[in-house]
């Protein structure tokens, strides 16, 4: 398991109830839909007796860019989409969470609902979160889909990642760019910058190499953020993995090609 920063909770009680540490906010009423165990707002759609899929967003954004995929899946899946701490509608916590903390939040969402098994889908930094969640609770996480995983070692600096992300806008539909841009504005540079070092510090390759269950590594064919070579490297490292590209897609492949991603989510593990 990747080493935790000094302020990361390590006691079992803190891991089971991350809201105790992450949901201390400054003033204001709790937002609607707040999960008291996890300290985040969760969108919960579909029938409660259907198989469960959790969709985890990346840095700076929210559940909004998953709405098309959630609609596709909700016909025969229960779909949970949390807004991670400080993003979207979720409160900004008193301290900045590391990737390990965010994995604990996702697992707390499942525990609070009594869910024993789930497929986890993570995009960009969310791919780090779901990989870490599988490492921490392999008895709960039966399969992970890592979409546009970061951080590509060929672009290890903030500047180079930012340039790649700017190029990606050329490959996304206008509606996707609009959602992402408005979410970035809502997050603000302060919180984005505070979380960003944790994304760079997390050892994605090391985590993927130790995954105890099946993984599907996905990237858009035109994704400049998560390169083909990086996706293939992750696929080679994972004990059980398949690597696929979404034709014509950029970094936010699940928003631009939701029906295809929904089919892949429904597949039996490799």
C-alpha positions in Angstrom: 0.0 0.0 0.0 1.4 3.5 -0.8 2.7 5.3 2.2 0.4 7.8 3.8 1.3 11.5 4.4 1.6 12.5 8.0 -1.9 13.8 8.3 -3.6 10.8 6.6 -5.8 8.8 9.0 -4.4 5.4 9.8 -6.6 4.1 12.5 -9.2 1.6 11.6 -11.9 3.8 13.1 -10.9 6.7 11.0 -10.9 4.6 7.8 -14.4 3.3 8.5 -15.7 6.8 9.2 -13.8 9.3 7.1 -16.5 11.9 7.5 -15.3 12.4 11.1 -12.1 14.0 9.7 -13.1 15.1 6.2 -16.5 16.8 6.8 -15.5 19.5 9.2 -16.5 22.6 7.3 -16.7 26.3 8.1 -20.3 27.3 8.6 -23.3 26.7 6.4 -26.1 24.1 6.5 -25.3 20.5 5.3 -26.0 20.2 1.5 -28.9 18.1 0.4 -27.9 14.4 -0.2 -25.0 14.5 2.2 -23.9 11.0 3.2 -23.2 11.3 7.0 -20.7 8.4 7.0 -18.6 9.7 4.2 -19.1 13.5 4.5 -19.9 13.9 0.7 -22.9 14.3 -1.4 -23.9 11.1 -3.3 -26.1 10.7 -6.4 -27.9 7.3 -6.1 -29.9 6.1 -9.0 -31.4 2.8 -10.2 -33.0 -0.1 -8.3 -31.5 -1.0 -4.9 -31.5 -4.7 -5.7 -29.4 -4.4 -9.0 -25.7 -4.8 -9.1 -23.8 -1.8 -7.9 -21.5 0.5 -9.9 -19.7 3.5 -8.4 -18.5 6.3 -10.7 -15.6 8.4 -9.3 -14.7 11.7 -10.9 -11.3 13.3 -11.3 -9.7 16.4 -9.9 -11.5 19.7 -10.3 -14.8 18.3 -11.6 -17.9 16.5 -10.2 -20.5 13.9 -10.8 -22.0 16.0 -13.7 -19.8 14.6 -16.5 -20.9 11.1 -15.5 -24.6 11.8 -15.9 -24.8 10.2 -19.4 -23.1 7.1 -18.3 -25.2 6.9 -15.1 -28.4 7.1 -17.2 -27.1 4.3 -19.5 -26.3 2.1 -16.6 -29.3 2.8 -14.4 -31.5 0.6 -16.5 -30.1 -2.5 -14.9 -27.5 -1.2 -12.3 -27.7 0.7 -9.1 -25.3 3.7 -9.8 -23.6 5.7 -7.0 -21.8 8.9 -8.0 -20.2 10.8 -5.1 -18.9 14.3 -5.3 -15.5 13.9 -3.7 -14.7 16.2 -0.7 -14.5 19.9 -1.8 -15.7 19.2 -5.3 -19.2 19.7 -6.8 -21.8 19.9 -4.1 -19.7 18.3 -1.4 -18.4 20.4 1.5 -14.8 21.4 1.6 -13.1 19.5 4.4 -10.9 21.0 7.1 -7.8 19.4 5.7 -6.7 18.3 2.2 -7.4 14.6 1.6 -4.8 12.4 0.0 -5.8 9.7 -2.6 -5.9 7.2 0.3 -8.4 9.3 2.1 -10.6 9.6 -1.0 -10.6 5.8 -1.3 -11.8 5.5 2.3 -14.6 8.0 1.4 -15.8 5.8 -1.5 -15.7 2.7 0.7 -17.6 4.5 3.4 -20.4 5.3 0.9 -20.7 1.6 0.2 -20.7 0.6 3.9 -23.3 3.2 4.8 -25.7 1.6 2.3 -24.9 -2.0 3.3 -23.4 -2.8 -0.1 -21.1 -5.8 0.0 -19.9 -5.9 -3.7 -19.4 -3.3 -6.3 -17.7 -2.4 -9.6 -15.8 0.9 -9.4 -15.2 3.2 -12.3 -12.6 6.0 -11.9 -11.6 8.7 -14.3 -8.2 10.5 -14.3 -7.4 11.1 -10.6 -10.5 9.0 -9.9 -8.7 6.0 -11.4 -6.1 6.4 -8.6 -8.9 6.4 -6.1 -10.7 3.3 -7.3 -7.4 1.4 -7.6 -6.6 2.3 -4.0 -10.1 1.3 -2.9 -9.5 -2.2 -4.4 -6.2 -2.5 -2.6 -7.9 -1.6 0.7 -11.1 -3.6 0.3 -10.7 -6.4 -2.3 -13.6 -8.2 -0.7 -15.9 -5.3 -1.6 -14.4 -4.1 -4.9 -14.9 -6.9 -7.4 -13.6 -5.0 -10.5 -12.2 -1.6 -11.5 -12.3 0.4 -14.7 -9.5 3.0 -14.9 -10.3 5.6 -17.5 -7.7 8.1 -18.6 -5.5 7.2 -15.6 -2.9 9.6 -14.3 -0.1 10.6 -13.9 1.6 9.7 -17.2 5.4 9.5 -16.3 6.2 11.1 -19.7 4.6 14.3 -18.4 5.5 14.4 -14.7 5.2 18.1 -14.0 2.2 20.3 -13.4 3.0 22.4 -16.4 3.3 19.5 -18.8 0.0 18.0 -17.5 -1.7 21.3 -17.8 -0.5 21.7 -21.4 -1.8 18.2 -22.2 -5.2 18.9 -20.6 -5.5 22.2 -22.6 -4.9 20.2 -25.8 -7.6 17.7 -24.9 -10.2 20.4 -25.2 -9.7 20.1 -29.0 -10.9 16.5 -28.9 -14.0 16.9 -26.6 -17.5 17.9 -27.6 -18.5 21.4 -26.7 -21.0 20.2 -24.1 -18.3 18.2 -22.3 -15.9 21.2 -22.3 -18.7 23.3 -20.9 -19.3 21.0 -18.0 -15.6 20.5 -17.2 -14.9 24.3 -17.4 -17.8 25.2 -15.2 -16.8 22.6 -12.6 -13.2 23.9 -12.6 -14.6 27.4 -11.9 -16.7 26.1 -9.1 -13.8 24.3 -7.5 -11.5 27.3 -7.8 -7.7 27.4 -8.0 -7.1 27.3 -4.3 -8.7 23.9 -3.7 -7.6 22.5 -7.0 -4.0 23.4 -6.2 -4.2 22.0 -2.7 -5.3 18.6 -3.9 -3.0 18.4 -7.0 0.2 17.5 -5.1 -1.6 14.4 -3.7 -2.5 13.3 -7.2 1.2 13.6 -8.3 2.5 11.9 -5.2 0.3 8.8 -5.6 2.1 5.8 -7.2 -0.4 4.7 -9.7 1.8 2.1 -11.4 2.7 0.6 -8.0 -0.9 0.4 -7.0 -2.0 -1.2 -10.3 0.8 -3.8 -10.1 -0.7 -5.0 -6.8 -4.4 -5.0 -7.8 -5.9 -8.2 -6.3 -8.9 -8.2 -8.8 -9.6 -7.7 -12.5 -9.1 -4.3 -14.1 -10.0 -2.7 -17.4 -7.6 0.0 -18.5 -9.4 2.5 -20.8 -8.2 5.6 -22.7 -9.6 7.7 -25.5 -7.8 7.2 -28.8 -7.0 10.9 -28.9 -6.4 11.4 -25.2 -3.2 13.6 -24.8 -3.3 13.3 -20.9 -3.1 9.5 -20.6 -1.0 8.2 -23.5 -1.2 4.9 -25.2 2.2 3.8 -23.9 1.2 4.6 -20.3 -2.1 2.6 -20.7 -0.2 -0.3 -22.1 2.3 -0.1 -19.3 -0.5 -0.2 -16.7 -2.1 -3.1 -18.5 1.2 -5.1 -18.4 1.7 -4.3 -14.7 -1.7 -5.4 -13.5 -2.1 -9.1 -12.6 -5.5 -9.3 -14.4 -6.2 -6.6 -16.9 -7.4 -5.7 -20.4 -6.5 -2.5 -22.2 -8.9 -0.8 -24.6 -9.2 2.5 -26.5 -12.4 4.4 -27.3 -12.3 5.3 -31.0 -12.1 9.1 -31.6 -12.4 10.0 -27.9 -10.4 12.4 -25.9 -9.6 12.3 -22.1 -13.3 12.4 -21.0 -14.2 9.2 -23.0 -17.1 8.2 -20.7 -18.9 11.5 -21.2 -18.5 11.5 -25.0 -19.1 7.8 -25.6 -21.4 6.7 -22.7 -23.2 3.8 -24.5 -19.9 2.1 -25.3 -18.5 2.5 -21.8 -21.7 1.2 -20.3 -21.4 -2.0 -22.3 -17.8 -2.4 -21.0 -18.9 -1.8 -17.4 -21.5 -4.6 -17.8 -19.1 -7.1 -19.1 -18.0 -10.1 -16.9 -14.5 -9.6 -15.4 -11.5 -10.6 -17.5 
